[in-house]
Amino acid sequence: MSVIVEDVFKLYGNQTALDNISFSVDTGCIMGILGPNGAGKSTLLRIITGYLIPTSGTVKINGVKVDPDNLEIKKMIGYLPENNPLYHDLYVREYLRLAAGFYKIPDSKKRIEEIIDMTVLSSEAFKKIGSLSKGYRQRVGLAQAMLHDPALLILDEPTAGLDPAQLVEIRQLIRNISSDKTVLISTHIMQEVEALCDKVLILNHGKVAALETPEKIKNISSQKIRTFLVEFSDAIPDKIFDHMKGLTKYDQTGDQKFILHSANEDLRPALFHLAVKNNLTLLTLQEQGSTMEHSFLEIVK
């Protein structure tokens, strides 16, 4: 399943939401779509699903142009919107039976049980959706999106509001289903992108600001920011870091724990000599790798 977006332009009145967006993604790939609020992420996803019509440009799924009236295209797409609209008064199985009817799924009873097992909903399937936790409601939304076995799965903020345990479960579920599908994920969570995605598309002001692997995005920064963790055994003198060469800023994270930042400067030798000079014992001195957040902020600014 290939998705090709070619020169997609979308205008709302006089406001440009998308400005000639182009990219492609293939089967088995999970693509993360990042961008600040108002960058055009949700508009792009709605155009790919056929919910919105672009002002100009085309979207093709497996070589077929997306058309709002083409039901065969819609059968290829599973969509979980950001607000996950569900019928809270329906039971889980009742809701999935309703969705299966929309798609005219043959042997729907068997497929519903398969998808309940896949999304680990068996223990909650007898409950009303409104009584479920946020994590289980997200699972119901995913079950609905995957019920007809779409080749393209579009997830808008699929892990928003989940606790750490639920995050791990939903991530694993997305990984498990991605082997034979194309998956597009819109998110604000950088860790989500690093943990899940094969490619990253960053939008800014409706334009493509970057399109790379997560590792390349992390190293795309023109001024490399280096981060160091340091912990001393005892309290340190006030303003001890004030005249350290190359230091751009630092934050205290514990009684004797600090995070120091530099612009492409290795601070470890200076920190070692600082400890010796002040008769301090270093318990930790470690450089952290480049972060997605640093690169993202530089790209969009």
Secondary structure, DSSP 8 states (H G I E B T S, - for coil): --EEEEEEEEEETTEEEEEEEEEEE-TT-EEEEE--TTSSHHHHHHHHHTSS--SEEEEEETTEE--TT-HHHHHTEEEE-TT----TTSBHHHHHHHHHHHHT-TTHHHHHHHHHHHTT-GGGTTSBGGGS-HHHHHHHHHHHHHTT--SEEEEESTTTT--HHHHHHHHHHHHHHGGGSEEEEE-S-HHHHHHH-SEEEEEETTEEEEEE-HHHHHT--SS-EEEEEEEESS---TTTTTT-TTEEEEEE-SSSEEEEEEES---HHHHHHHHHHTT--EEEEEEE---HHHHHHHHH-
